[in-house]
Amino acid sequence: MEAIRYIVDTLLWLLTLAFVLRLIFQIVRADFRDPMADAIVRITNWLILPLRRVLPPIAKIDTATVLAVLMVASARSAAVLALGGYGYGGPESFLRITLVGLVDTVLRIYLFALLIYWLTSYMSPGGYAPGVRLFGQVCEPLLKPVRKIIPPIGQIDFSVLWISIAIGALLILLRSPAIASI
């Protein structure tokens, strides 16, 4: 049973990851011509395109993508709870579990993206490879405000370090008993 739960959780986590990435790419106005972004769009179109026929965007927010993220994350939470033999504990508890899982996913995406972005900036500064520009488009909105407060020292930019520390702290807080009891 553990193997089945692992497989289902992993597949639903990957699906949730794809939908969350698409939402992040839309928020940061990433270039969807990038091969990685294009792959995410193709993976998620099966749910988002039908939802767009029903849900119009509100201002610059694609409501279809937001709803798709919530639907997939809820399906993952429901499957994990059901396969684990846990009860749902009521709608507010289920919603909390789903939202904490989504926040955790977004923080881990940014932690991984920052690491890749930092590594590629040292390996091929100014070079082009598919995905590198996309990582820049995702990470730079976080890095610019930190650089205004803590500018680079010489040629070394510590903004990735400070944001990574902050994300790590947020991940610890997210798993704390105080948050779990909300």
OpenMM code with the backbone's topology and positions (N, CA, C; nanometers):
from openmm import Vec3, app, unit

residues = "MET GLU ALA ILE ARG TYR ILE VAL ASP THR LEU LEU TRP LEU LEU THR LEU ALA PHE VAL LEU ARG LEU ILE PHE GLN ILE VAL ARG ALA ASP PHE ARG ASP PRO MET ALA ASP ALA ILE VAL ARG ILE THR ASN TRP LEU ILE LEU PRO LEU ARG ARG VAL LEU PRO PRO ILE ALA LYS ILE ASP THR ALA THR VAL LEU ALA VAL LEU MET VAL ALA SER ALA ARG SER ALA ALA VAL LEU ALA LEU GLY GLY TYR GLY TYR GLY GLY PRO GLU SER PHE LEU ARG ILE THR LEU VAL GLY LEU VAL ASP THR VAL LEU ARG ILE TYR LEU PHE ALA LEU LEU ILE TYR TRP LEU THR SER TYR MET SER PRO GLY GLY TYR ALA PRO GLY VAL ARG LEU PHE GLY GLN VAL CYS GLU PRO LEU LEU LYS PRO VAL ARG LYS ILE ILE PRO PRO ILE GLY GLN ILE ASP PHE SER VAL LEU TRP ILE SER ILE ALA ILE GLY ALA LEU LEU ILE LEU LEU ARG SER PRO ALA ILE ALA SER ILE".split()
positions = [
    Vec3(0.0820, -0.1201, 0.0000),
    Vec3(0.0000, 0.0000, 0.0000),
    Vec3(0.0865, 0.1266, 0.0000),
    Vec3(0.2019, 0.1184, 0.0675),
    Vec3(0.2922, 0.2335, 0.0719),
    Vec3(0.3417, 0.2694, -0.0682),
    Vec3(0.3711, 0.1676, -0.1483),
    Vec3(0.4204, 0.1927, -0.2839),
    Vec3(0.3130, 0.2605, -0.3684),
    Vec3(0.1898, 0.2169, -0.3543),
    Vec3(0.0803, 0.2777, -0.4305),
    Vec3(0.0606, 0.4221, -0.3861),
    Vec3(0.0632, 0.4451, -0.2555),
    Vec3(0.0477, 0.5813, -0.2057),
    Vec3(0.1617, 0.6700, -0.2559),
    Vec3(0.2832, 0.6175, -0.2551),
    Vec3(0.3982, 0.6937, -0.3057),
    Vec3(0.3805, 0.7285, -0.4533),
    Vec3(0.3407, 0.6315, -0.5335),
    Vec3(0.3243, 0.6544, -0.6776),
    Vec3(0.2149, 0.7574, -0.7039),
    Vec3(0.1010, 0.7421, -0.6383),
    Vec3(-0.0105, 0.8360, -0.6587),
    Vec3(0.0301, 0.9757, -0.6126),
    Vec3(0.0921, 0.9860, -0.4957),
    Vec3(0.1338, 1.1167, -0.4442),
    Vec3(0.2358, 1.1814, -0.5369),
    Vec3(0.3312, 1.1057, -0.5849),
    Vec3(0.4342, 1.1610, -0.6733),
    Vec3(0.3748, 1.2091, -0.8050),
    Vec3(0.2874, 1.1292, -0.8648),
    Vec3(0.2260, 1.1696, -0.9916),
    Vec3(0.1383, 1.2931, -0.9744),
    Vec3(0.0611, 1.2979, -0.8676),
    Vec3(-0.0230, 1.4155, -0.8437),
    Vec3(0.0608, 1.5370, -0.8046),
    Vec3(0.1741, 1.5153, -0.7364),
    Vec3(0.2628, 1.6266, -0.7050),
    Vec3(0.3227, 1.6834, -0.8338),
    Vec3(0.3632, 1.5969, -0.9251),
    Vec3(0.4187, 1.6447, -1.0524),
    Vec3(0.3144, 1.7218, -1.1330),
    Vec3(0.1899, 1.6739, -1.1301),
    Vec3(0.0825, 1.7441, -1.1991),
    Vec3(0.0573, 1.8806, -1.1335),
    Vec3(0.0549, 1.8839, -1.0019),
    Vec3(0.0391, 2.0105, -0.9296),
    Vec3(0.1554, 2.1039, -0.9621),
    Vec3(0.2749, 2.0500, -0.9660),
    Vec3(0.3932, 2.1287, -1.0004),
    Vec3(0.3773, 2.1947, -1.1369),
    Vec3(0.3298, 2.1201, -1.2346),
    Vec3(0.3122, 2.1749, -1.3689),
    Vec3(0.2130, 2.2909, -1.3689),
    Vec3(0.1013, 2.2746, -1.2993),
    Vec3(0.0008, 2.3810, -1.2960),
    Vec3(0.0507, 2.5035, -1.2182),
    Vec3(0.1211, 2.4821, -1.1087),
    Vec3(0.1762, 2.5938, -1.0315),
    Vec3(0.2819, 2.6669, -1.1135),
    Vec3(0.3653, 2.5928, -1.1852),
    Vec3(0.4652, 2.6572, -1.2717),
    Vec3(0.3981, 2.7431, -1.3780),
    Vec3(0.2911, 2.6918, -1.4365),
    Vec3(0.2207, 2.7706, -1.5387),
    Vec3(0.1677, 2.9002, -1.4774),
    Vec3(0.1127, 2.8928, -1.3571),
    Vec3(0.0620, 3.0128, -1.2913),
    Vec3(0.1761, 3.1099, -1.2606),
    Vec3(0.2881, 3.0591, -1.2117),
    Vec3(0.4039, 3.1453, -1.1840),
    Vec3(0.4534, 3.2100, -1.3124),
    Vec3(0.4619, 3.1325, -1.4196),
    Vec3(0.5070, 3.1876, -1.5479),
    Vec3(0.4137, 3.2994, -1.5946),
    Vec3(0.2841, 3.2826, -1.5726),
    Vec3(0.1898, 3.3878, -1.6119),
    Vec3(0.2072, 3.5118, -1.5249),
    Vec3(0.2284, 3.4925, -1.3952),
    Vec3(0.2426, 3.6062, -1.3037),
    Vec3(0.3668, 3.6884, -1.3371),
    Vec3(0.4789, 3.6217, -1.3664),
    Vec3(0.6036, 3.6944, -1.3956),
    Vec3(0.6155, 3.7320, -1.5428),
    Vec3(0.5124, 3.6989, -1.6192),
    Vec3(0.5108, 3.7278, -1.7635),
    Vec3(0.6306, 3.6662, -1.8357),
    Vec3(0.6508, 3.5392, -1.8099),
    Vec3(0.7620, 3.4663, -1.8716),
    Vec3(0.7363, 3.4476, -2.0208),
    Vec3(0.8430, 3.4247, -2.0922),
    Vec3(0.8354, 3.4011, -2.2360),
    Vec3(0.7914, 3.2569, -2.2589),
    Vec3(0.6704, 3.2390, -2.3086),
    Vec3(0.6167, 3.1053, -2.3286),
    Vec3(0.6711, 3.0384, -2.4547),
    Vec3(0.7589, 3.1074, -2.5278),
    Vec3(0.8247, 3.0433, -2.6420),
    Vec3(0.9418, 2.9574, -2.5982),
    Vec3(0.9841, 2.9725, -2.4727),
    Vec3(1.0908, 2.8898, -2.4184),
    Vec3(1.0449, 2.7438, -2.4197),
    Vec3(1.1322, 2.6507, -2.4560),
    Vec3(1.0908, 2.5089, -2.4634),
    Vec3(1.0346, 2.4541, -2.3320),
    Vec3(1.0916, 2.4969, -2.2178),
    Vec3(1.0394, 2.4481, -2.0901),
    Vec3(0.8993, 2.5029, -2.0632),
    Vec3(0.8791, 2.6312, -2.0891),
    Vec3(0.7477, 2.6916, -2.0682),
    Vec3(0.6457, 2.6325, -2.1647),
    Vec3(0.6884, 2.6094, -2.2874),
    Vec3(0.5983, 2.5491, -2.3859),
    Vec3(0.5560, 2.4091, -2.3425),
    Vec3(0.6482, 2.3334, -2.2861),
    Vec3(0.6136, 2.1991, -2.2379),
    Vec3(0.5123, 2.2072, -2.1244),
    Vec3(0.5291, 2.3029, -2.0332),
    Vec3(0.4339, 2.3201, -1.9233),
    Vec3(0.2963, 2.3556, -1.9783),
    Vec3(0.2916, 2.4429, -2.0775),
    Vec3(0.1633, 2.4806, -2.1381),
    Vec3(0.0961, 2.3590, -2.2004),
    Vec3(0.1716, 2.2790, -2.2727),
    Vec3(0.1138, 2.1607, -2.3381),
    Vec3(0.0645, 2.0577, -2.2362),
    Vec3(0.1362, 2.0446, -2.1241),
    Vec3(0.0970, 1.9488, -2.0197),
    Vec3(-0.0311, 1.9924, -1.9500),
    Vec3(-0.0515, 2.1230, -1.9369),
    Vec3(-0.1642, 2.1740, -1.8580),
    Vec3(-0.2848, 2.2189, -1.9409),
    Vec3(-0.2707, 2.2249, -2.0704),
    Vec3(-0.3808, 2.2731, -2.1551),
    Vec3(-0.5074, 2.1895, -2.1438),
    Vec3(-0.4961, 2.0609, -2.1166),
    Vec3(-0.6133, 1.9729, -2.1135),
    Vec3(-0.7175, 2.0186, -2.0120),
    Vec3(-0.6754, 2.0868, -1.9059),
    Vec3(-0.7699, 2.1347, -1.8054),
    Vec3(-0.7952, 2.2844, -1.8175),
    Vec3(-0.6943, 2.3603, -1.8511),
    Vec3(-0.7081, 2.5062, -1.8513),
    Vec3(-0.7913, 2.5562, -1.9693),
    Vec3(-0.7740, 2.4996, -2.0870),
    Vec3(-0.8500, 2.5479, -2.2024),
    Vec3(-1.0009, 2.5320, -2.1851),
    Vec3(-1.0514, 2.4173, -2.1369),
    Vec3(-1.1961, 2.4096, -2.1132),
    Vec3(-1.2437, 2.5071, -2.0040),
    Vec3(-1.1612, 2.5290, -1.9023),
    Vec3(-1.2000, 2.6222, -1.7965),
    Vec3(-1.2039, 2.7663, -1.8476),
    Vec3(-1.1182, 2.7990, -1.9419),
    Vec3(-1.1168, 2.9351, -1.9978),
    Vec3(-1.2449, 2.9664, -2.0747),
    Vec3(-1.3090, 2.8648, -2.1281),
    Vec3(-1.4364, 2.8870, -2.1980),
    Vec3(-1.5450, 2.9318, -2.1008),
    Vec3(-1.5310, 2.8940, -1.9754),
    Vec3(-1.6316, 2.9227, -1.8737),
    Vec3(-1.5922, 3.0412, -1.7858),
    Vec3(-1.4639, 3.0527, -1.7529),
    Vec3(-1.4162, 3.1549, -1.6609),
    Vec3(-1.3376, 3.2634, -1.7338),
    Vec3(-1.3884, 3.3851, -1.7353),
    Vec3(-1.3106, 3.4931, -1.7969),
    Vec3(-1.2010, 3.5396, -1.7017),
    Vec3(-1.0941, 3.5968, -1.7545),
    Vec3(-0.9902, 3.6501, -1.6661),
    Vec3(-1.0414, 3.7728, -1.5908),
    Vec3(-0.9900, 3.7925, -1.4713),
    Vec3(-1.0221, 3.9108, -1.3920),
    Vec3(-0.8966, 3.9966, -1.3901),
    Vec3(-0.9038, 4.1116, -1.4539),
    Vec3(-0.7881, 4.2003, -1.4715),
    Vec3(-0.6768, 4.1203, -1.5400),
    Vec3(-0.5613, 4.1069, -1.4754),
    Vec3(-0.4505, 4.0323, -1.5353),
    Vec3(-0.4388, 3.8917, -1.4785),
    Vec3(-0.5384, 3.8497, -1.4021),
    Vec3(-0.5346, 3.7182, -1.3385),
    Vec3(-0.6135, 3.6190, -1.4231),
    Vec3(-0.5479, 3.5119, -1.4616),
    Vec3(-0.6122, 3.4062, -1.5382),
    Vec3(-0.6858, 3.3148, -1.4395),
    Vec3(-0.8140, 3.3382, -1.4239),
    Vec3(-0.8926, 3.2633, -1.3252),
    Vec3(-0.8981, 3.1145, -1.3571),
    Vec3(-0.8909, 3.0799, -1.4837),
    Vec3(-0.8928, 2.9383, -1.5208),
    Vec3(-0.7694, 2.8665, -1.4656),
    Vec3(-0.6540, 2.9297, -1.4743),
    Vec3(-0.5324, 2.8689, -1.4222),
    Vec3(-0.5358, 2.8614, -1.2703),
    Vec3(-0.5845, 2.9657, -1.2048),
    Vec3(-0.5941, 2.9647, -1.0586),
    Vec3(-0.6871, 2.8517, -1.0139),
    Vec3(-0.8024, 2.8396, -1.0784),
    Vec3(-0.8959, 2.7327, -1.0429),
    Vec3(-0.8353, 2.5955, -1.0715),
    Vec3(-0.7630, 2.5823, -1.1816),
    Vec3(-0.6997, 2.4540, -1.2146),
    Vec3(-0.5966, 2.4157, -1.1087),
    Vec3(-0.5183, 2.5133, -1.0621),
    Vec3(-0.4199, 2.4870, -0.9561),
    Vec3(-0.4914, 2.4377, -0.8307),
    Vec3(-0.5990, 2.5056, -0.7923),
    Vec3(-0.6737, 2.4657, -0.6732),
    Vec3(-0.7375, 2.3275, -0.6895),
    Vec3(-0.7883, 2.2982, -0.8086),
    Vec3(-0.8509, 2.1680, -0.8327),
    Vec3(-0.7491, 2.0541, -0.8232),
    Vec3(-0.6354, 2.0717, -0.8870),
    Vec3(-0.5332, 1.9668, -0.8869),
    Vec3(-0.4734, 1.9501, -0.7472),
    Vec3(-0.4487, 2.0609, -0.6784),
    Vec3(-0.3957, 2.0522, -0.5420),
    Vec3(-0.4965, 1.9856, -0.4485),
    Vec3(-0.6247, 2.0147, -0.4666),
    Vec3(-0.7286, 1.9508, -0.3854),
    Vec3(-0.7368, 1.8015, -0.4144),
    Vec3(-0.7235, 1.7652, -0.5404),
    Vec3(-0.7250, 1.6229, -0.5767),
    Vec3(-0.6071, 1.5506, -0.5129),
    Vec3(-0.4923, 1.6167, -0.5115),
    Vec3(-0.3746, 1.5557, -0.4477),
    Vec3(-0.3977, 1.5387, -0.2980),
    Vec3(-0.4480, 1.6421, -0.2326),
    Vec3(-0.4740, 1.6334, -0.0885),
    Vec3(-0.5744, 1.5232, -0.0578),
    Vec3(-0.6804, 1.5173, -0.1364),
    Vec3(-0.7834, 1.4149, -0.1140),
    Vec3(-0.7260, 1.2749, -0.1323),
    Vec3(-0.6454, 1.2565, -0.2361),
    Vec3(-0.5878, 1.1237, -0.2623),
    Vec3(-0.4905, 1.0834, -0.1521),
    Vec3(-0.4070, 1.1772, -0.1082),
    Vec3(-0.3096, 1.1461, -0.0028),
    Vec3(-0.3815, 1.1128, 0.1271),
    Vec3(-0.4830, 1.1905, 0.1606),
    Vec3(-0.5575, 1.1639, 0.2842),
    Vec3(-0.6334, 1.0314, 0.2755),
    Vec3(-0.6930, 1.0044, 0.1614),
    Vec3(-0.7697, 0.8801, 0.1455),
    Vec3(-0.6784, 0.7576, 0.1478),
    Vec3(-0.5677, 0.7632, 0.0761),
    Vec3(-0.4766, 0.6489, 0.0725),
    Vec3(-0.4018, 0.6301, 0.2039),
    Vec3(-0.3872, 0.7380, 0.2805),
    Vec3(-0.3211, 0.7283, 0.4097),
    Vec3(-0.4151, 0.6837, 0.5207),
    Vec3(-0.5444, 0.6760, 0.4884),
    Vec3(-0.6423, 0.6341, 0.5877),
    Vec3(-0.6788, 0.7442, 0.6854),
    Vec3(-0.6492, 0.8691, 0.6479),
    Vec3(-0.6820, 0.9819, 0.7344),
    Vec3(-0.8185, 1.0360, 0.6955),
    Vec3(-0.8854, 1.0962, 0.7890),
    Vec3(-1.0110, 1.1627, 0.7588),
    Vec3(-0.9842, 1.3025, 0.7072),
    Vec3(-1.0841, 1.3628, 0.6469),
    Vec3(-1.0691, 1.4975, 0.5932),
    Vec3(-1.0766, 1.6033, 0.7023),
    Vec3(-1.1400, 1.5717, 0.8149),
    Vec3(-1.1444, 1.6639, 0.9276),
    Vec3(-1.2268, 1.7889, 0.9029),
    Vec3(-1.3140, 1.7873, 0.8089),
    Vec3(-1.3963, 1.9033, 0.7799),
    Vec3(-1.3398, 1.9863, 0.6668),
    Vec3(-1.4240, 2.0718, 0.6082),
    Vec3(-1.3807, 2.1514, 0.4925),
    Vec3(-1.2679, 2.2499, 0.5234),
    Vec3(-1.2709, 2.3138, 0.6422),
    Vec3(-1.1655, 2.4105, 0.6728),
    Vec3(-1.0312, 2.3417, 0.6942),
    Vec3(-1.0323, 2.2229, 0.7522),
    Vec3(-0.9086, 2.1472, 0.7697),
    Vec3(-0.8533, 2.1014, 0.6346),
    Vec3(-0.9423, 2.0554, 0.5480),
    Vec3(-0.9016, 2.0119, 0.4142),
    Vec3(-0.8448, 2.1296, 0.3350),
    Vec3(-0.9104, 2.2455, 0.3442),
    Vec3(-0.8629, 2.3645, 0.2745),
    Vec3(-0.7262, 2.4069, 0.3269),
    Vec3(-0.7061, 2.4006, 0.4596),
    Vec3(-0.5772, 2.4351, 0.5189),
    Vec3(-0.4674, 2.3422, 0.4683),
    Vec3(-0.4962, 2.2118, 0.4664),
    Vec3(-0.3977, 2.1141, 0.4182),
    Vec3(-0.3614, 2.1432, 0.2728),
    Vec3(-0.4616, 2.1726, 0.1919),
    Vec3(-0.4385, 2.2011, 0.0498),
    Vec3(-0.3577, 2.3291, 0.0316),
    Vec3(-0.3932, 2.4349, 0.1033),
    Vec3(-0.3221, 2.5621, 0.0884),
    Vec3(-0.1791, 2.5549, 0.1412),
    Vec3(-0.1587, 2.4852, 0.2528),
    Vec3(-0.0226, 2.4675, 0.3048),
    Vec3(0.0609, 2.3887, 0.2031),
    Vec3(0.0014, 2.2880, 0.1420),
    Vec3(0.0713, 2.2117, 0.0386),
    Vec3(0.1076, 2.2976, -0.0816),
    Vec3(0.0170, 2.3874, -0.1207),
    Vec3(0.0453, 2.4764, -0.2339),
    Vec3(0.1563, 2.5761, -0.2002),
    Vec3(0.1508, 2.6346, -0.0825),
    Vec3(0.2556, 2.7289, -0.0418),
    Vec3(0.3897, 2.6568, -0.0354),
    Vec3(0.3896, 2.5354, 0.0191),
    Vec3(0.5116, 2.4554, 0.0248),
    Vec3(0.5664, 2.4313, -0.1160),
    Vec3(0.4797, 2.3992, -0.2091),
    Vec3(0.5219, 2.3739, -0.3476),
    Vec3(0.5824, 2.4998, -0.4100),
    Vec3(0.5177, 2.6134, -0.3916),
    Vec3(0.5689, 2.7386, -0.4487),
    Vec3(0.7050, 2.7732, -0.3889),
    Vec3(0.7193, 2.7588, -0.2576),
    Vec3(0.8486, 2.7890, -0.1947),
    Vec3(0.9584, 2.6961, -0.2444),
    Vec3(0.9265, 2.5688, -0.2594),
    Vec3(1.0273, 2.4739, -0.3091),
    Vec3(1.0620, 2.5011, -0.4558),
    Vec3(0.9646, 2.5414, -0.5351),
    Vec3(0.9921, 2.5790, -0.6744),
    Vec3(1.0922, 2.6937, -0.6770),
    Vec3(1.0666, 2.7959, -0.5959),
    Vec3(1.1566, 2.9109, -0.5958),
    Vec3(1.2944, 2.8762, -0.5406),
    Vec3(1.3002, 2.7909, -0.4406),
    Vec3(1.4291, 2.7497, -0.3865),
    Vec3(1.5115, 2.6776, -0.4938),
    Vec3(1.4481, 2.5859, -0.5652),
    Vec3(1.5154, 2.5124, -0.6723),
    Vec3(1.5522, 2.6060, -0.7878),
    Vec3(1.4594, 2.6946, -0.8267),
    Vec3(1.4856, 2.7871, -0.9370),
    Vec3(1.6010, 2.8807, -0.9040),
    Vec3(1.6064, 2.9275, -0.7795),
    Vec3(1.7168, 3.0154, -0.7395),
    Vec3(1.8508, 2.9429, -0.7459),
    Vec3(1.8524, 2.8189, -0.7023),
    Vec3(1.9760, 2.7408, -0.7080),
    Vec3(2.0220, 2.7222, -0.8524),
    Vec3(1.9315, 2.6831, -0.9398),
    Vec3(1.9665, 2.6643, -1.0811),
    Vec3(2.0102, 2.7966, -1.1438),
    Vec3(1.9365, 2.9023, -1.1151),
    Vec3(1.9696, 3.0339, -1.1701),
    Vec3(2.1083, 3.0789, -1.1236),
    Vec3(2.1381, 3.0588, -0.9958),
    Vec3(2.2688, 3.0955, -0.9418),
    Vec3(2.3795, 3.0140, -1.0077),
    Vec3(2.3581, 2.8831, -1.0200),
    Vec3(2.4605, 2.7974, -1.0820),
    Vec3(2.4839, 2.8344, -1.2276),
    Vec3(2.3769, 2.8579, -1.3024),
    Vec3(2.3946, 2.8912, -1.4440),
    Vec3(2.4580, 3.0283, -1.4619),
    Vec3(2.4391, 3.1189, -1.3659),
    Vec3(2.5013, 3.2510, -1.3785),
    Vec3(2.6528, 3.2418, -1.3628),
    Vec3(2.7020, 3.1406, -1.2922),
    Vec3(2.8460, 3.1223, -1.2775),
    Vec3(2.9052, 3.0364, -1.3881),
    Vec3(2.8262, 2.9437, -1.4402),
    Vec3(2.8789, 2.8535, -1.5432),
    Vec3(2.8813, 2.9182, -1.6802),
    Vec3(2.7764, 2.9904, -1.7136),
    Vec3(2.7723, 3.0545, -1.8448),
    Vec3(2.7085, 3.1923, -1.8328),
    Vec3(2.7810, 3.2873, -1.7712),
    Vec3(2.7230, 3.4209, -1.7568),
    Vec3(2.6988, 3.4843, -1.8932),
    Vec3(2.5785, 3.5302, -1.9139),
    Vec3(2.5448, 3.5943, -2.0398),
    Vec3(2.5208, 3.4967, -2.1534),
    Vec3(2.5412, 3.3677, -2.1305),
    Vec3(2.5190, 3.2691, -2.2356),
    Vec3(2.3724, 3.2353, -2.2485),
    Vec3(2.3410, 3.1620, -2.3531),
    Vec3(2.2019, 3.1238, -2.3730),
    Vec3(2.1908, 2.9727, -2.3772),
    Vec3(2.0984, 2.9250, -2.3031),
    Vec3(2.0590, 2.7845, -2.3089),
    Vec3(1.9099, 2.7821, -2.2797),
    Vec3(1.8379, 2.6895, -2.3404),
    Vec3(1.6938, 2.6848, -2.3136),
    Vec3(1.6674, 2.6726, -2.1640),
    Vec3(1.5812, 2.7563, -2.1141),
    Vec3(1.5454, 2.7523, -1.9736),
    Vec3(1.6183, 2.8525, -1.8872),
    Vec3(1.7408, 2.8912, -1.9246),
    Vec3(1.8176, 2.9839, -1.8409),
    Vec3(1.7484, 3.1197, -1.8342),
    Vec3(1.7033, 3.1684, -1.9460),
    Vec3(1.6317, 3.2964, -1.9487),
    Vec3(1.5018, 3.2855, -1.8696),
    Vec3(1.4366, 3.1710, -1.8794),
    Vec3(1.3133, 3.1470, -1.8053),
    Vec3(1.3382, 3.1515, -1.6546),
    Vec3(1.4466, 3.0906, -1.6090),
    Vec3(1.4821, 3.0972, -1.4670),
    Vec3(1.5067, 3.2424, -1.4250),
    Vec3(1.5691, 3.3189, -1.5114),
    Vec3(1.5903, 3.4603, -1.4823),
    Vec3(1.4590, 3.5363, -1.4701),
    Vec3(1.3657, 3.5072, -1.5589),
    Vec3(1.2367, 3.5749, -1.5536),
    Vec3(1.1584, 3.5388, -1.4275),
    Vec3(1.1776, 3.4187, -1.3776),
    Vec3(1.1089, 3.3760, -1.2559),
    Vec3(1.1783, 3.4319, -1.1315),
    Vec3(1.3114, 3.4324, -1.1305),
    Vec3(1.3865, 3.4686, -1.0098),
    Vec3(1.4101, 3.6183, -0.9929),
    Vec3(1.4293, 3.6906, -1.1002),
    Vec3(1.4662, 3.8327, -1.0895),
    Vec3(1.3643, 3.9170, -1.0130),
    Vec3(1.2324, 3.8937, -1.0255),
    Vec3(1.1397, 3.9753, -0.9438),
    Vec3(1.1639, 3.9614, -0.7931),
    Vec3(1.2176, 3.8490, -0.7481),
    Vec3(1.2524, 3.8329, -0.6066),
    Vec3(1.3879, 3.8944, -0.5740),
    Vec3(1.4807, 3.8848, -0.6675),
    Vec3(1.6176, 3.9269, -0.6409),
    Vec3(1.6365, 4.0787, -0.6448),
    Vec3(1.5646, 4.1481, -0.7324),
    Vec3(1.5844, 4.2929, -0.7474),
    Vec3(1.5606, 4.3712, -0.6184),
    Vec3(1.4500, 4.3477, -0.5451),
    Vec3(1.4316, 4.4247, -0.4208),
    Vec3(1.5414, 4.3983, -0.3168),
    Vec3(1.5914, 4.2751, -0.3116),
    Vec3(1.6971, 4.2433, -0.2153),
    Vec3(1.8272, 4.3119, -0.2555),
    Vec3(1.8542, 4.3200, -0.3856),
    Vec3(1.9756, 4.3876, -0.4326),
    Vec3(1.9743, 4.5360, -0.4010),
    Vec3(1.8545, 4.5958, -0.3906),
    Vec3(1.8469, 4.7371, -0.3548),
    Vec3(1.8873, 4.7579, -0.2093),
    Vec3(1.8568, 4.6593, -0.1246),
    Vec3(1.8904, 4.6689, 0.0173),
    Vec3(2.0345, 4.6244, 0.0423),
    Vec3(2.0714, 4.5114, -0.0195),
    Vec3(2.2062, 4.4558, -0.0027),
    Vec3(2.2687, 4.4436, -0.1422),
    Vec3(2.3423, 4.5463, -0.1844),
    Vec3(2.4006, 4.5412, -0.3191),
    Vec3(2.5116, 4.4370, -0.3277),
    Vec3(2.5434, 4.3934, -0.4504),
    Vec3(2.6540, 4.2975, -0.4666),
    Vec3(2.7840, 4.3539, -0.4110),
    Vec3(2.8642, 4.2654, -0.3551),
    Vec3(2.9958, 4.3042, -0.3029),
    Vec3(3.0979, 4.2601, -0.4063),
    Vec3(3.1582, 4.3560, -0.4723),
    Vec3(3.2487, 4.3242, -0.5830),
    Vec3(3.1665, 4.2617, -0.6950),
    Vec3(3.2067, 4.1440, -0.7356),
    Vec3(3.1333, 4.0715, -0.8395),
    Vec3(3.0422, 3.9636, -0.7820),
    Vec3(3.0306, 3.9591, -0.6489),
    Vec3(2.9536, 3.8524, -0.5851),
    Vec3(2.8196, 3.9076, -0.5386),
    Vec3(2.7136, 3.8431, -0.5849),
    Vec3(2.5768, 3.8823, -0.5509),
    Vec3(2.5242, 3.7861, -0.4444),
    Vec3(2.4955, 3.8399, -0.3264),
    Vec3(2.4473, 3.7572, -0.2165),
    Vec3(2.2948, 3.7516, -0.2075),
    Vec3(2.2256, 3.8135, -0.3013),
    Vec3(2.0794, 3.8173, -0.2930),
    Vec3(2.0184, 3.6775, -0.2980),
    Vec3(2.0758, 3.5879, -0.3768),
    Vec3(2.0240, 3.4505, -0.3836),
    Vec3(2.0401, 3.3822, -0.2479),
    Vec3(2.1515, 3.4061, -0.1821),
    Vec3(2.1742, 3.3471, -0.0501),
    Vec3(2.0688, 3.3941, 0.0502),
    Vec3(2.0441, 3.5249, 0.0556),
    Vec3(1.9499, 3.5792, 0.1528),
    Vec3(1.8075, 3.5313, 0.1261),
    Vec3(1.7684, 3.5268, 0.0014),
    Vec3(1.6328, 3.4789, -0.0308),
    Vec3(1.6217, 3.3300, -0.0012),
    Vec3(1.7267, 3.2539, -0.0280),
    Vec3(1.7240, 3.1100, 0.0021),
    Vec3(1.7110, 3.0857, 0.1518),
    Vec3(1.7805, 3.1658, 0.2318),
    Vec3(1.7684, 3.1540, 0.3772),
    Vec3(1.6254, 3.1868, 0.4205),
    Vec3(1.5689, 3.2923, 0.3636),
    Vec3(1.4320, 3.3314, 0.3982),
    Vec3(1.3318, 3.2227, 0.3581),
    Vec3(1.3495, 3.1633, 0.2403),
    Vec3(1.2598, 3.0560, 0.1966),
    Vec3(1.2741, 2.9348, 0.2876),
    Vec3(1.3975, 2.9013, 0.3251),
    Vec3(1.4190, 2.7901, 0.4178),
    Vec3(1.3484, 2.8131, 0.5509),
    Vec3(1.3575, 2.9361, 0.6016),
    Vec3(1.2891, 2.9697, 0.7268),
    Vec3(1.1375, 2.9598, 0.7104),
    Vec3(1.0859, 3.0068, 0.5979),
    Vec3(0.9415, 2.9962, 0.5734),
    Vec3(0.8968, 2.8505, 0.5647),
    Vec3(0.9788, 2.7656, 0.5042),
    Vec3(0.9445, 2.6232, 0.4980),
    Vec3(0.9409, 2.5603, 0.6370),
    Vec3(1.0331, 2.6010, 0.7230),
    Vec3(1.0332, 2.5504, 0.8608),
    Vec3(0.9083, 2.5999, 0.9341),
    Vec3(0.8760, 2.7276, 0.9181),
    Vec3(0.7564, 2.7818, 0.9821),
    Vec3(0.6294, 2.7144, 0.9316),
    Vec3(0.6287, 2.6820, 0.8048),
    Vec3(0.5111, 2.6185, 0.7442),
    Vec3(0.4837, 2.4812, 0.8068),
    Vec3(0.5873, 2.4139, 0.8483),
    Vec3(0.5737, 2.2816, 0.9085),
    Vec3(0.5631, 2.2860, 1.0606),
    Vec3(0.5655, 2.4065, 1.1181),
    Vec3(0.5618, 2.4180, 1.2640),
    Vec3(0.4242, 2.3793, 1.3191),
    Vec3(0.4195, 2.3352, 1.4428),
    Vec3(0.2908, 2.2974, 1.5034),
    Vec3(0.1915, 2.4119, 1.5104),
    Vec3(0.2398, 2.5361, 1.5218),
    Vec3(0.1488, 2.6508, 1.5278),
    Vec3(0.0695, 2.6634, 1.3979),
    Vec3(0.1358, 2.6454, 1.2851),
    Vec3(0.0677, 2.6521, 1.1557),
    Vec3(-0.0225, 2.5307, 1.1386),
    Vec3(0.0245, 2.4152, 1.1806),
    Vec3(-0.0530, 2.2921, 1.1651),
    Vec3(-0.1834, 2.2981, 1.2447),
    Vec3(-0.1863, 2.3747, 1.3531),
    Vec3(-0.3067, 2.3789, 1.4358),
    Vec3(-0.4083, 2.4825, 1.3890),
    Vec3(-0.3689, 2.5660, 1.2926),
    Vec3(-0.4609, 2.6694, 1.2443),
    Vec3(-0.5767, 2.6064, 1.1720),
] * unit.nanometer
topology = app.Topology()
chain = topology.addChain("A")
for resn in residues:
    res = topology.addResidue(resn, chain)
    for name in ("N", "CA", "C"):
        topology.addAtom(name, app.Element.getBySymbol(name[0]), res)
